[in-house]
Amino acid sequence: MAHLKKLPLFLFFLLSTLSASADEGMWMLNNLKADNWDAMRKLGFSLSPDELSSSQESSLKDAIVHFDGGCTGVSVSNKGLIFTNHHCGFDAIQSQSSLEHDYLKDGFVAANFTDEIAIPNMIIRYLIKTENITPQIMAAVDSISDEYERLKVITDMSIAIEDSINKDQEFILAEVSSYFDRNEYYINIYEVFKDIRMVFAPPSSVGKFGGDTDNWMWPRHTGDFSAFRVYANADNRAANYSADNSPYKPKNVAPISLNGYNENDFCMTIGFPGRTNRYLSSWGISQRVNSSNMPRIEARGIKQELWKEAMLRDDATRIKYASKYARSSNYWKNSIGMNRGIEKMQVVERKESLEKDFSDWLDAQSAEKQELYGEALPLVKEAYTASTEIQEALTYLYETITVGTEITRLAFAAMSLNFDDTAQEQATFFNEEILPAYKNYDAKLDQKVLAAMLQVAQKRISPVFLPQIFKDIEKKYKGDMEKYAAHVFSTSVVPYPDKLEEALLNPKKAKKLKNDPAYLLAASIRESLDASFIASGLFSYDILKGERLFFAGLREMYPEKNLPSDANSSMRMSYGSVSPYKPFDGAWYDYYTTTKGIFEKYKKDDSEFHLQPEILELFKKKDFGRYANEDGDLNVCFISNNDITGGNSGSPMFDGKGRVIGLAFDGNWEAMSGDIVFEPEVQKTIGVDIRYVLFIMEKWGKSERLLDELLINCDE
């Protein structure tokens, strides 16, 4: 490749990632190009385009579900059975757990259909169709130069289009989404199922084996899976929960392969990745590192330590805070890894090289193109530079007090009650919108967290953006946050549901709430947030306009390149292969792990690496049967070079024949900058082997009835 050395740095990078490996990209299934199909065929994919995705007939994409808003799942039986990750079902598992029925610790197995547990408020969406509406949108805004007005017109049109479909349709959801940095628009239409029941969950010792220590790491030995079932009405359509509903018969069911995989075998994921920013500017990346990730790392690290200490001391607290801790910790460690990866991979420098190449290219273009794209980078640079301090203040305020402390969120929820409603409406609002939060709440623990978070905020937020309440604390408590927190929790009604209910639903007492210390805290935070958001908003439209023009310019700069659109929670596919990697000099990671590694990591009674004796005994017997690999061992996890991000959790990992070989659940530590730039040499998708999933279900869970539902294919 010596002849490529004379190319600009970014072009060299672009060619090496998009052409040589052809693995980068979370591709829209209805927008795959000839070069995508050529690359997939070369890697070993054998399905036809219509077998993968068809608007007319049943296809593989119809087996994929958007699981509960933030994950992915896959239909694996014609009785509505869904496989997803354990961490995707974690909230549901936690919500049904108690000291008497500790499904987090002990796992859950439904012996029959009647034992399956309905999960309130859980939804599963099946994609019906995707339609390109770009011409319609662009015809209305092409003559508008002001970005605010442009986006307002697009928003109004999008809402009107959605409403025309969603009107009077409880179980149909239409969403208009932007693609390619708001240069294209598509509408996605879903059928929304609301009767979802928990079927199978391994113990957390399996589903979260390795805990925080192994999170985002390889090698991995985590059995990150769970199973739920979709129920439908007598017409096999989405419906609210009813005892009369029956298991849903999906349009397509994904077959399962027990053949396993070898190095360089084709691997594909389909799912609903949340958000990437692959075209983010160097100034945007610097702001992400310093003004978003760093505040998050500091605030969550302190809060999580307080939570973890309490969880280790008491099982009731562990159950209450398990889900909250997992959500907080996951993004916390992601932020640490992202900052590390951005520095190690010299991401900012590479983006600067691209921006220089873009400027050089634009200098050689016509006056018309210079006028069209000339303001793109200056707009972005000036807006990010000017908004850095505001963004840092907003992140600290958000991470420490706005959502960092539960009492503030409870106060915000209580403040949203409408006192003009009838007494019955107010009571309903309290019972449905406020009261459930107290099920997993510990006021004494939250008092400690409030004091700690206020200390961080006072230390880190510029006085210009610091809420007024801090001046009051300084005046009345001499800045002693622990004394202030003790005052709040001893005099406020907000931490205590019975007191809050009495205050909210008693008109005489409700008037006094405006002087409640938790209300005063929340009101001060809201005032500061509003001011900061307004200040930040002054720059956001320049950033949006600059980024839109920059991407449009990149398309013209590299007309031969099939540039993928950033993820936006819509259905995407990624293709690649099962492969090992070299994480750093002198090290080599194989592409799969086995139960041998579980014994190497096992620590009796450890909160992260303990396993129940009966599960260890299953592994010791090595009676793996049809799930064993060629050496007689049981594979636990494996890695591929597929391109995924948050939201892909639970995505099926398919072989070249479209058969499930695993469930994606994580990325790797060395490529945490992957949401911003794809790292072809080290970026990996970590999946749990489907053979390990079925082994646990059969041997530990005694769930032959579930395995009988599956389309298991062992043919070559």
Buried (B, 14 or more C-beta within 10 A) or exposed (E): EEEEEEBBBBBBBBBBBBEEBBBBBBBBBBBBEEBBBEBBEEBBBEBEEEBBBBEEEBBBBBBBBBBBEBBBBBBBBBBBBBBBBBBBBBBBBBBBBEEEEBBBBBBBBBEEBEEBBBBEEBBBBBBBEBBBBBEEBEEEBEEBEEBEEBBEBBEEBBEEBBEEBBEEEEBBBBBBBBBBBBBBBBBBBBBBBBBBBBBBBBBBBBBBBBBBEBBBBBBBBBBBBBBBBBBBBEEBEBBEBEEEBBBBBBBBBBBBBBBBBEEEBBBBBBBBBBEBBBBBBBBBBBBBBBBBBBBBBBBBBBBBEBBBEBBEEEEEBBBBBBBBBBBBBBBBBBBBBBBBBBEBBBBBEBBBBBBBBBBEBBEEBEEEBEEBBBBBBEBBBBBBEEBBBBBBBBBBBBBBBBEBBBBBBBBBBBBEBEEEEEEEEBBEBBEEEBBBEBEBBBBEBBBBBBBBBBBBBBEBBEEEBBBEBBEBBEEEBEBBBBBBBBBBBEEBBBBBBEBBBEBBBEEEEBEEBEEBBBBBBBBBBBEBBEBBEEBBEEBBBBBBBBBBBBBBBBEEBBEEBBBBBBBBBBBBBBBBBBBBBEBEEEEEBEBBBBBEBBEEBBEEEEBBBBBBEEBBEBBEEEEBEEBBBEEEBBBBBBBBBBBBBBBBBBBBBBBBBBBBBBBBBBBBBBBBBBBBBBBBBBBBBBBBBBBBBBBBBBBBBEBEEBBEBBBBBEEE
